[in-house]
Amino acid sequence: MRRPLAGVFFDAGNTLLVEEPGKHLWEMAMTPIPDVFEVLTALKTRYRLGVISNTVGSGDAELADALEKAGILGLIDAMVTSRDFGKAKPDPAIYVEGARRLGVPLDETVMVGDRLDTDVAGALNAGIAGVWLRHPGAIPIPGIEPTHVIDRLGELPGWLDATYVPDRQ
């Protein structure tokens, strides 16, 4: 039986935006990864969309600016940065806060991210599905089993449609 789904969380770096190692958000080019616009636009009609991001020098305002520069801020309903919230993935508290900001039950959300140790492990710690966006060369981590694995963001809507029932029609 398919479960209800109300919200989808994304990591920012290397999940929505191309991450430039060693640079702060305000120093990066803000290049969306392939399929971002199409995927977010498709999902926006059925789910509330959020971003949960571990940040060091950047907070909610800087993340909003980055998403705006990339042209996707208007598709995002809520965001949580570890710097401003005070806890980071994989701590379940940041997912609880994300669901609160999205206005949806935590158990009706999923997390999509490129890192097993933070994004996927954190989602699993919070009791929600963790979808691993596996980039070329990514190495599995023993003991962290993602709920689902995709190799490009464009695979996400089909899996969500096959697995969940949108909470908002």
C-alpha positions in Angstrom: 0.0 0.0 0.0 1.3 3.4 -0.9 1.8 5.9 2.0 0.8 9.5 1.9 3.5 12.0 1.1 3.2 15.8 1.8 6.8 17.1 1.6 10.1 16.5 -0.1 13.3 17.8 1.4 16.5 18.3 -0.7 20.1 19.0 0.3 21.4 22.1 -1.4 25.0 21.3 -2.4 25.3 18.7 -5.2 21.6 17.9 -5.0 20.1 21.1 -6.2 23.2 23.2 -6.9 26.6 22.3 -8.2 28.9 22.6 -5.1 32.3 24.2 -5.5 34.6 22.6 -2.8 36.3 25.1 -0.5 33.9 28.0 -1.4 31.2 29.7 0.6 27.7 29.9 -0.9 28.2 33.6 -1.8 31.4 32.7 -3.8 29.9 30.0 -6.0 28.4 30.3 -9.4 25.0 28.8 -8.3 24.7 26.4 -11.2 21.6 24.1 -10.9 22.4 20.5 -11.4 20.7 18.8 -14.4 16.9 18.3 -14.2 16.5 20.6 -11.2 13.9 23.0 -12.8 11.9 20.2 -14.4 11.9 18.0 -11.2 11.0 20.9 -8.8 8.3 22.2 -11.1 6.8 18.7 -11.5 6.9 18.0 -7.7 5.6 21.5 -6.7 2.1 20.7 -7.9 1.9 17.7 -5.5 4.2 18.3 -2.6 5.6 21.1 -0.4 9.3 21.4 -1.1 12.0 22.2 1.4 15.8 22.4 1.7 17.8 21.2 4.7 21.4 22.1 4.4 24.5 21.8 6.6 26.2 25.1 6.4 29.2 26.6 8.1 29.5 30.2 7.1 26.1 30.6 5.5 22.6 30.7 7.1 19.0 30.9 5.9 19.4 34.3 4.2 22.5 33.3 2.3 20.9 30.0 1.2 17.8 31.9 0.0 20.1 34.3 -2.0 21.9 31.3 -3.5 18.6 29.6 -4.5 17.3 32.9 -5.9 20.5 33.3 -8.1 19.9 29.8 -9.4 16.3 30.7 -10.2 14.7 28.1 -8.0 13.8 30.0 -4.8 10.2 30.4 -5.9 9.8 26.6 -6.0 10.9 26.1 -2.4 8.4 26.4 0.4 10.8 26.3 3.4 14.5 25.9 4.3 16.6 25.1 7.4 20.3 25.7 7.6 22.4 24.1 10.3 24.2 27.3 11.1 21.0 29.2 12.0 19.1 26.3 13.5 22.0 25.1 15.6 21.9 21.4 14.8 23.2 19.7 11.7 22.3 16.5 9.7 22.4 13.7 10.7 20.7 15.0 13.9 16.9 14.2 13.6 16.0 17.6 15.1 16.8 19.4 11.9 14.3 17.2 10.0 11.7 17.8 12.7 12.3 21.6 12.2 12.1 21.3 8.5 8.7 19.5 8.7 7.5 22.2 11.1 8.5 25.0 8.7 6.9 23.1 5.8 3.7 22.7 7.8 3.5 18.9 7.2 3.8 15.8 9.4 7.4 14.6 9.6 6.3 11.0 8.8 4.9 12.3 5.5 8.3 13.6 4.2 11.3 12.2 2.4 14.9 13.5 2.1 16.9 13.6 -1.1 20.6 14.1 -0.9 24.0 13.2 -2.3 25.7 12.3 1.1 25.0 9.0 2.8 26.6 10.1 6.1 24.5 13.2 6.6 21.5 13.4 4.2 20.5 9.7 4.1 21.7 8.7 7.6 19.9 11.8 9.0 16.6 11.0 7.3 16.8 7.4 8.5 17.6 8.7 12.1 14.5 10.9 11.8 12.4 7.9 10.7 11.8 9.1 7.2 12.9 7.8 3.8 16.4 8.7 2.6 16.9 8.9 -1.1 20.5 8.8 -2.2 21.4 10.9 -5.3 24.4 8.8 -6.2 26.9 10.7 -8.3 29.5 9.0 -10.4 32.3 7.6 -8.2 30.3 7.8 -5.0 31.2 5.1 -2.6 28.7 3.2 -0.4 29.1 3.4 3.3 28.6 0.1 5.2 25.7 0.3 7.6 23.9 3.1 5.8 21.2 1.7 3.5 19.3 4.3 1.6 15.5 3.8 1.1 16.1 4.3 -2.6 19.0 5.2 -4.9 18.8 7.5 -8.0 21.6 8.3 -10.3 20.1 11.5 -11.6 17.5 13.9 -10.1 15.1 13.2 -13.1 14.5 9.7 -11.7 12.9 11.1 -8.5 9.3 12.0 -9.6 8.6 8.5 -11.1 9.8 6.8 -8.0 7.8 9.1 -5.7 4.7 8.5 -7.9 5.1 4.8 -7.7 5.8 4.7 -4.0 3.6 7.4 -2.4 0.2 9.1 -2.7 0.5 12.9 -2.8 -1.1 14.5 0.2 -2.3 17.5 -1.8 -4.0 17.0 -5.1 
